[in-house]
Amino acid sequence: MRPLSVAGALVAVLAVVIAAPGLAFAQDSAPAVTGYAPPIFGTLSPDSARLAETAARPFQNEARPCPGCPKRRPWLAVGEVLGINVLYNVVNLVIKPEEEKIYFKTYPKIWWNNISYGFEWDDNTFMVNQFGHPYQGNNYFTAGRANGLSFWESAPLAALGSLTWEYMGERHKPSLNDLVMTTMGGISLGEMFNRTAWLIRDPRQTGKARLTREIVATVFDPITGLNRFISGDSGKVVEKPAEYIPTSLHASFDAGVLWQGDNLSLTGATGDPFLQMNLGYGTLASGRSKQPFDAFLVDLRFGGGAGISEAQVRGRLYGRELGETSGGAASPSRHVMVVMGYDYHDNTAYQFGGQSISFAFTGMRSLSPAWRLATTLHGGGLVLGAMDSLYYDGPDRQYDFGPGLSYGGGMVLLKNGWPVARASYGGMWMHTVDGAQADHWAQSLRFDLIAPLKGRLGVGTTAEFIRRKSYYDAADDVLQRFPQLRVYLTWTK
Amino acid sequence: MDEVTTVSGGHAVRTVVAATLGLLMVVAPATAQSPAKPERGDFALALGVGYAAAKADCSNCSPEGEYGSGAVYSDVAAIAVAPVWRVNSRVVAGAELQIETSRNDARAVYLMGIVRFHPWAGKGFFIRGGYGLLQVKAPLDLPDGTVNTAKYRGMALNYGAGWMFHQNRRFSWGPYGAHYVGTLGSAVIGSFQAQNIIGNTWLAGFAVVID
């Protein structure tokens, strides 16, 4: 597999999207028949009164579970998945250097050659394999979500898109790591982007504010946005679908400096500026889950040693309370959940990326009316991970692939809902199945302190210690230790 | 050229795919008309048997030091047993133990978690996927002309599709096809270290499900 032009494809999609709004809105100057939002200006017109009457009746439409829900079109979703591959293929044909265009000229004989050859491991860069492919998979997945399919119905579309791309989209031999990363990463990123875009959209609004929100949402989830502009849903005035309204929403934005040391010492480390965004959608350890990813966490860090140095998604697939609680915020509660994880870490000290499925147990206990303590234990399987190593395959690849395990735990002290102190431990084992034959063990110990300054503004510091040991079969074992210190201002919403 | 696997067979894959597609086309009209049946218990046992075409390759098995040693497919017989649980009317999940054996006594054992998904509730068509462990015991032709039998373990996944007749009855049955990919990492075989071994197996099978 060669690097995919994600940015190029995105630009092409956005160009179509930007051209589309005029058409879509031109068709939707009147409020939607199914809308039951109150009038924005003036009194009720006779038409509006009829609309209100319509809205008062129970909504019944087999193709749309609710007025604001996307219309259910499974075959269109499949067609879009294949169309996305055509788009990626065409964009690569257009923007690649002349000598590389041949790799994207495919036809049935090439398809058959790829299918009969089977899978191998590829030699792409860490960024392409760990972020580019999951991003491409997110496009396939959201094609399902944009056409009214559920999370679980959309998941096979990520696999379908990946398989058809690997077999038919290019001449490079199909690669096993691409199949796993595109499918699983695509599901994690896809549902996260889909729900994040729905946080931005407000289908009750009209006019320029509405259009702006639809366009910004399309940047996060291009496929859903494109579908909405083409179908005219982007202009319909309706309620937001209930499934896209989180039970709670927390976001924090950090800006600061990060120092990464080497071998126990921070002396001589130069500070790298960073910006970090943390999003808490729903509450992971609360209630019984209704749908996958109705609660998830996202950490995204720019700078700090790389353009994107950290991206983590943790989405709850299933969760429920353990035992009975007496109710109320003050009562202790325990939860168990199954969590799907996406990881991307790229900095001067190490690289790690992977897809995981874990079990997590959480507990919440009140220490006083103002103070609460949350504890977590988690463990599970690393379906496929990638970690930098002694392995070199071509100019682009210096990392191993393999499955493994992840585990850890932690506690957070909260004052009036504000996290003021956190301690956590995480461990990971990865066994190489492609690369330099080895077992990689990585552990991290981390402490956070955050002090409120004024209003939503606070100041925080994080001390982290990462220990990594790689046991190579055909080389000396390697022990690496990286202390890390971050100081930052944080704004919490 | 350093080959890791023994060589036999011809256009096995083409035959497998053609046979699978043919079976699917034949059974489609019949099953499409069958109405949804009431659901049975949560637990079921699936038994499968099939023919497969399998090959293995490694990243330094060709003179150029990359995949593409020229390894070709061998004929393989496979049996499988899978205890599964019905998650809902469209999803079945469980474990699968599959044993494959070839004419030259190579044997592969897959132990995987599997999920079967019926896009249309009550209809026979399903897609499936799995992930788990693989153990291979195989006599290998070495570059120096000797044969070495070795046992290796690794990671495997599979995906496929099929059709079930008489869903939700005591006995249901139908054809299925699947692609198994197994990866063993690097292995010392005699005096040769094969790096990043990966195997591809295309299976056409027939399953009976006892509900």
Interface residues (C-beta under 8 A of the other chain):
Chain A: P74 I115 S116 Y117 G118 F119 E120 W121 W152 E153 P156 A159 L163 K173 L176 L179 V180 V383 L384 D393 G402 P403 H431 T432 V433 D434 G435 Q437 D473 A474
Chain B: V13 R14 V17 K55 D57 S59 Y67 G68 V91 F117 P119 I127 G129 Y131 G154 M155 L157 Y159 H179 V181 T183 L184 G185 S186 Q193 N196 I198 N200
